Amino acid sequence: MRSLSFGLMGALLGISLVTAAAAETHAKACSRLSRQLDEAIETHAKAVQAAEAKALQKKASRYCAARKQAQGIRMLANALKLLGVPPVDPNQ
């Protein structure tokens, strides 16, 4: 019985470490895409597109901060596409 509980605790620890690593990776992706969007707004955008992209970036930042990084990453990628800039691979 005791070995079963140690095994279960080990499995739970492993799962939590994987989850934490994935969250960190997604947080880095949010940051990387947000920086790319800042650069794209400065160099590629017209006023109307820049305003729309900034609004999307603001929403995406809220998603990323609320641990909803997947939604934030998608929103940042859409903002970049709006400006005609292909998003970098967030996993690099």
N, C-alpha and C positions, 0 to 999 in steps of 0.2 A: 504494500500500500504506500509506504513511504517513497519507494523508487518511482511509483506512478506520479506522485505529487511533485517530486523533483523534476521528472520528465516534463510534466505539464508546465511547471514554472519556467523551465528552460525554453520550451516552445513559445510561451507567452513573451519571454524576454526577447527571443529572436524576432518575433513578429513586431514587437514595439520598436526594435532597432531598425528593422527594414522600413517601417512606417515613418520613423523620424528621418531616415536618410532620404526617402522619397519626398517628404515635405521640404527638406532643405534644398533638394534639387529643384523642386518647383519654385521655391522662393528665389533661387538664383536665376531661374528662367524668367520670372517676373521682372527682376531687376535688370537683366540683360536686355530684354525686349523694351522695357521702359526707356533705357538709355538710348537704344537704337531709335526709338520713336522721337525722343528729344532731338537727336541729330537730324533725323529726317524732316522734322518740322522746321528746323533752322535752314536747311539747305534745299528742300524739294517742294515745299508747300506754298500754295497761294493762300490768301487770307481766309477764304471760306473753308477750304479743306483743312487748314491748320486749326481753325476753331473747332471743327467737328472732331478732328483727331485728338485735340487736347481734352475735349469733353469725354471721349471714349477712354482716354488715358486716366482721367480722374476716376471714372467708374471702375476701371480695371484695377487701379491702385487700392480701391476699397475692397474689391474681391480678394486681391492678393493678401491684404492685411487681415482679412476675415478668414484666412485659411481655405479659401475657395480659389486656389491658384489656377486650376484648370479653366475656370470661367474667365479669370483675369488674363491668362495667357491667350485665350481665344480672342478676347476683346482687344488686346494689344496687337495681335496679328491682324485683326480686321482694320484697326486704325492705320497700321502700316500699309496695308493693301489699298486703303482709301487714298493714301498719298502716292501710290504707285511704287512702293518700295517692298521688295520681297523680304519677309521676316527671316532673320537668321535662325538656324536650328537651335532651339533653346536648350538642347541636351548637350551642347558642346562646351 
